[in-house]
Amino acid sequence: MPTLILVRHGQSQWNLENRFTGWWDVDVTEKGVAEARAAGQLLKEKGVLPTRAFTSVQKRAIKTLHLALEECDRLWIPETKDWRLNERHYGGLTGLNKAETAEKHGEEQVKIWRRSFDVPPPPLEADSEFDLAGDARYAGIDVPNTESLKLTIERVIPYWQEEILPELAKGETVIISAHGNSLRALVKHLSNIPDDEITGLEIPTGQPIVYEFDAELNPGEYYYLKDA
Ligand SMILES: O=C(O)[C@H](O)COP(=O)(O)O
């Protein structure tokens, strides 16, 4: 049975510091490493062993993938990294503290920037220290200067359809190690969550989520592997 495992990266340094991160390439903390290892141990314990892996080009997701695969002895499986699985771009909020931003602009405005479906944060200034346009990994890519969830969906779902779904069609057990909002994009699509209900979906770090697909590649309800 084709199976999909989604894992949000373990805690990052800026998760810990409560800063907007987006495309900025922040590492995992010690706690994040432990979360990633625990995710891999859970895969092993439950016998849900990935045969194919996808991740973003951001180290917090890549490291989480590798730590988890190491724990379930699957470091050898084929893996693909792609920017389309990156976190949504946080624009001009990148690097700012979330609580301080709420004090400055109000809780309501920050909630809109963080959880609305189609309101992007203010764009990143071209001379910002967080501008990644010159980063080698994005050569030839039009790096966005901000993204809403809607814009994130517009790059995640075509990638899902073109690159990941064909692997599931072969019967693979696919693991995707990615980010809060690139995974929200995917869960919204797979579970048919309406635009106005997606605001309520929070994806915790390091907790494997599983979808099982039928022969027609229709996904069932997702569940947390720890509860299975
Ligand atoms: O990019 C970030 O700051 C986090 O990974 C996700 O942030 P959010 O919870 O504000 O969507």
PDBQT file of the ligand as one rigid body, heavy atoms in Angstrom, charges set to zero:
ROOT
HETATM    1  O1  LIG A 301       9.253  30.122   9.282  1.00  0.00    +0.000 OA
HETATM    2  C1  LIG A 301       8.941  30.110  10.484  1.00  0.00    +0.000 C 
HETATM    3  O2  LIG A 301       9.097  31.084  11.240  1.00  0.00    +0.000 OA
HETATM    4  C2  LIG A 301       8.352  28.852  11.078  1.00  0.00    +0.000 C 
HETATM    5  O3  LIG A 301       8.964  27.755  10.552  1.00  0.00    +0.000 OA
HETATM    6  C3  LIG A 301       6.868  28.734  10.848  1.00  0.00    +0.000 C 
HETATM    7  O4  LIG A 301       6.310  29.869  11.292  1.00  0.00    +0.000 OA
HETATM    8  P1  LIG A 301       4.753  30.077  11.594  1.00  0.00    +0.000 P 
HETATM    9  O5  LIG A 301       4.377  29.198  12.743  1.00  0.00    +0.000 OA
HETATM   10  O6  LIG A 301       4.690  31.540  11.944  1.00  0.00    +0.000 OA
HETATM   11  O7  LIG A 301       4.013  29.735  10.345  1.00  0.00    +0.000 OA
ENDROOT
TORSDOF 0
